[in-house]
Amino acid sequence: MELQKLIIDENEHIYLDDVEIPNVKQYILKSSAAGTELTLTIYVTTN
């Protein structure tokens, strides 16, 4: 898996490779010696 650039700003907006991920309800960021894991819950619309 290719590494990604992740930014969480002071307003908790989340950007992945400089693109904002919209409609984030909550997130969990875990870091360990093995790596970092980001879990997102987002709102989506389906038809």
C-alpha positions as a Markdown table, in Angstrom:
| # | Residue | x | y | z |
|---|---|---|---|---|
| 1 | Met | 0.0 | 0.0 | 0.0 |
| 2 | Glu | 1.3 | 3.4 | -0.9 |
| 3 | Leu | 1.8 | 5.9 | 1.9 |
| 4 | Gln | -0.7 | 8.9 | 2.0 |
| 5 | Lys | -0.4 | 12.4 | 3.3 |
| 6 | Leu | -3.0 | 12.9 | 6.1 |
| 7 | Ile | -3.8 | 16.3 | 7.7 |
| 8 | Ile | -6.4 | 16.9 | 10.5 |
| 9 | Asp | -6.7 | 20.7 | 11.0 |
| 10 | Glu | -7.7 | 22.6 | 14.1 |
| 11 | Asn | -11.4 | 22.4 | 13.1 |
| 12 | Glu | -11.0 | 18.6 | 12.7 |
| 13 | His | -11.4 | 18.7 | 8.9 |
| 14 | Ile | -9.6 | 15.7 | 7.4 |
| 15 | Tyr | -7.5 | 16.0 | 4.2 |
| 16 | Leu | -6.0 | 13.0 | 2.4 |
| 17 | Asp | -3.3 | 14.0 | -0.2 |
| 18 | Asp | -4.6 | 17.7 | 0.1 |
| 19 | Val | -8.2 | 16.7 | -0.7 |
| 20 | Glu | -10.8 | 17.2 | 2.0 |
| 21 | Ile | -12.9 | 14.2 | 2.9 |
| 22 | Pro | -16.4 | 15.6 | 3.3 |
| 23 | Asn | -19.2 | 14.6 | 5.6 |
| 24 | Val | -17.1 | 13.0 | 8.3 |
| 25 | Lys | -19.3 | 12.1 | 11.3 |
| 26 | Gln | -16.4 | 10.7 | 13.5 |
| 27 | Tyr | -12.9 | 9.4 | 13.2 |
| 28 | Ile | -10.5 | 7.2 | 15.1 |
| 29 | Leu | -6.8 | 7.6 | 14.6 |
| 30 | Lys | -4.5 | 4.9 | 16.0 |
| 31 | Ser | -0.7 | 4.8 | 15.9 |
| 32 | Ser | 1.7 | 2.1 | 16.8 |
| 33 | Ala | 5.2 | 0.9 | 15.9 |
| 34 | Ala | 3.5 | -1.2 | 13.1 |
| 35 | Gly | 2.0 | 1.9 | 11.5 |
| 36 | Thr | -1.0 | 4.3 | 11.7 |
| 37 | Glu | -4.6 | 3.4 | 11.1 |
| 38 | Leu | -7.5 | 5.8 | 10.3 |
| 39 | Thr | -11.1 | 4.7 | 10.7 |
| 40 | Leu | -13.8 | 7.1 | 9.3 |
| 41 | Thr | -17.5 | 7.2 | 9.7 |
| 42 | Ile | -19.0 | 9.4 | 6.9 |
| 43 | Tyr | -22.5 | 10.4 | 5.8 |
| 44 | Val | -23.4 | 9.2 | 2.3 |
| 45 | Thr | -26.5 | 9.4 | 0.1 |
| 46 | Thr | -27.7 | 6.3 | -1.8 |
| 47 | Asn | -30.4 | 5.9 | -4.4 |
